[in-house]
Amino acid sequence: MLELTNVFINYSNIQVLHGINVTVNEGEIVTIIGSNGAGKSTTLKGIAGLIPKMKPSSIKFMGEEISGLLAEKVVEKGISLSPEGRRIFPDLTVMENLEMGAYLRLKEKAAFGQDLDWVFSLFPILFERKKQLGKTLSGGEQQMLAIARALMARPKLLMLDEPSTGLAPLIVKNIFEIIKQVNTEGTTVLLVEQNAKIALGVADRGYVLKNGDIVMEDTGKNLLTNPDVRKAYLSEGAAKKS
């Protein structure tokens, strides 16, 4: 479904990604783990069309080159991003945030209604809060809203950037159960996550990104038990650092 080949990205003349290669097959949950500053969020932003890529970068989605597309065109192709830090619209209601997620599809009234029912079934608390302003929600509710807003675009590929950040363990568990459910219902997922243990626990495959380079690739299960991964990202020291 998604193929990154020799993707280079610079920020202010500083090279962040050094020609990475990543593939995501239809129906998978794929995760990218790594320490802060490794380039994980940059990878997702590059796919989403939010930052420019350097030659000879290639990003193909469903066999079509998308590396030069603007962000709204990437959404039209079927890729949606739930960004790091949630980035909901704080002064809009929950319902208005969801409508913004579906802005390309608002004329499809029947489909919009079906999708609204779907995200409310995934996140019942959002139905209860639908008239509240985004800024009045708890951190967990805001994260749910960010994911629901991304789903309202009805993406073929859902990208999630650090969905567990700042949340209590019980809320994190709930959100990852929903991510698995969304995947089971047919949405492919590309996940960037600081919590390597929970990310690898749900992932079919994973990549380890270090200083802008992919240094390891394997199944989620194998990475979870890999001694080097456990030492760097799953140890007590790594947990405290993150």
N, C-alpha and C positions, 0 to 999 in steps of 0.2 A: 504493500500500500504506500509506504513512504520510504524513500531512499536518499540518504545524504552521502555525497561522494566528494571527498577533498574540500570540505567546507572550511573556509578561512574567514574570520571576522576580526576586524581591528576596532579598537576604541581609542580615539585621540592618538593615533599612530602607535598604540600598544597592541600587539597581537594577542588576542584572547583565545581564539580557536586556531589550531595549527593543522588544518586539513583533516578533519575528523570524518569517519565513515560510520554511519548508523543506518540500520534497516528496521522497519516495523511492518510485520505481516498483518493482514486483515484478521481481526478477531483477537489479537494478542493484547496483553498488558505488558508493556516494555518500560523499564525504569532506568534512569540515569542517576547514579549516585556519585558522590565526591564531596570533598571538603568545600568550605566557603571560598569563593574566588576561582573555582576550578573551571567555570565556564558553562555550568548547567543551565542557568536562566538565559544566558546569552544564546545557547543552542535553540531553546524554545522561541525566543524572540526573533531569531534569524528565520526559523521555519515560518513563523507567523507574519513575516514581512514587516516587522517593526524596526529592524535595523538592516543596513546594507551588508551584502556579502562581497568578499574580494574574489577575483578570478583565481583559479578556475572552478570555484565552488559550483556544485550542482545539487539542487534539491528537486526530486521528482515525487509527485503525488499521483497515484493511480496511473503512472506511466507518463505524466505530463510535467514538463519543466515549469516550476513555479518560483524559482529563486529570484526572479526579477519583478514579481508581482507586488502591488501595494497590499496593505493589510486587509482592506475590505474585499479585495478580489480573492485573497486566500480564504477568507470566511465563505465567500460564495462557492469556492471549490469544495468546501466541506470540512474545513479545519477550524476548530474553535479553541481558544486559550482561556483558561482560568488563571489569572496572573498571580505572581507572588505579592503578598500583602493585600490580597482580596480586591482592592481597587473598585469597590462598589461605588455607586453614586450616592453619597451620604444624604443629600437633601431631596432625593426622590424616594417615593414609597417602594416597598417590596415589589408591588405589582408593576410600577413604572420601570424598575430595574429589569424585571423579566421582559417587559415589552422592548426595552433597549436591546436585550440579547437577541430578540427576534425581529429586529428592525428591518432586515432584508425580506421578512416573510409575513409582515403584518397584514398584507392583503389576502393571504391564505387563511381566511377566518376559521374555517372548519379545522384545518390542521393546527392552527395556533391554539384553538380551544383544546384540542386533544393533547398537545404538548404541555399546555398549562396544567391539565389534569394529571399528566404523567409526572411532572416535576413536583407537584403538590403531593402525589402519592409517595414519591421518594423522600420528600422533606415536608411532612405534615405541619411542622411548626411554622413554615413559611406561609401556609394557608391561613393559619391563625394570626400571623403578623402582616398580612398582605396590605393593610392600609397604613402600617407604620413606616416612618422614615427609616432609611437604611442606617443612619447614624445612631438610632435608638436600639439597634439589635446588639446582642452579645457577640463576642468574638467568634464563637462557634456558629451562631446563626448567620453572621456575615460571611463566613466561609461557605456555609451551605448555599447562601444566596449567590455567591460568586460562581459556584459550580453550576447551580440551577440556571443562572443567566447564560453561561456558556452552553448549556444543554439546549436552551431555547432556540439556538441556531440550528438544531438538529444535525450536529456534525457527524461525519463518518469517522473522524479522528478527533478525540478530545484530549487536549494537552493540559496537564495540571502542574502548576509550579508551586512547590512547597505547601501542599494543602494542610499539613499538620502544624505549621509554625504557630507557636504561642497558644496552643490549645491543650486542654486537660486530656489525660490519657483516655478517659471514657468517650469524650467527644471524638478524638482521633479514631478510636476503634469503630465508632458509628459511621464516620465519614468513609473509612476504608471499606466497610461492609457495603456501603452504597456504591462506591467505585466498582467493586466486584459485581454488584447487581447490574449496574449500567453496562458493564462489559458483557455480562451474560446475556443481556437483552439486545446485544448486537453492535455496541459502540466500541471501536478500537481505542485503546488508551496509551498515551505516552506520558510518563510520570517522572517528574524531577522531585526528589525528596531528600531532605537532610537526614531523616530517620531511616537509615538504611535497613534496619531489621524489619520494620513493618512494610517497607517498599518491596524488598526482595521476597517477603513472605507472600505477597499477592501477585508478583510478576511472573510471567512465563519466561522472560529473558531479561537480562540486565547488562548494562555497560558501566564500567568504572572510568570516570573522567578525572584526570589529574593534570593540573597546569595546562589545560587546553588540548590535551591529547587523550585519546582512548587507550587505556593501558591494559584493559581486561574486558572480555565478553564471554558470557556463559548463561546457562539457565539460572533463573532466580534461586532455585534450590541449591545448585552447585556453588554459586557465589556466597550464599548464606553460610555455607560450611567451609568455604575456602579460608585457610589459615591467614593468608595475607590480608584478605578483606576483613576478617574478624578482628585482626590486630589493629588495622587502620581505622575501621569505621564502626565496629561493633563492640569494641572493648570498653571497659569502664572508663578509661581515660578519654577515648573518643567521644563517648556519650556526654561526659562532663564538658568537654571542649565545645561540642555543638550546642 
